[in-house]
Amino acid sequence: VIISGTRTGVAPTMAVLEELKKHSLGPILLGSGLTAQNAEDYFTRVDGAIVGTFFKKDGKIANPIDRQRVEELVRKIKGKEKQSIS
């Protein structure tokens, strides 16, 4: 299941994400809104993410990809993958 916010670049609320997790039988991907600022909160709660807008210069979809923004997000999520709980 891919969960997104209300528009491009906007993350879903944590309440909506947690409700989906209660009912989902499969993996959950964050489809929008992942940023370096919220990466630790979201990335540990989902199985993966689709990132587009955050990687663009100034967060504007029409701009080219900004290598520094990519590197910043990678640093934030490295080692933060969701852990299986047994």
Helices and strands as residue ranges (DSSP letters): E 2-3, H 14-23, E 29-30, H 39-43, E 48-49, G 53-55, G 57-59, H 67-77
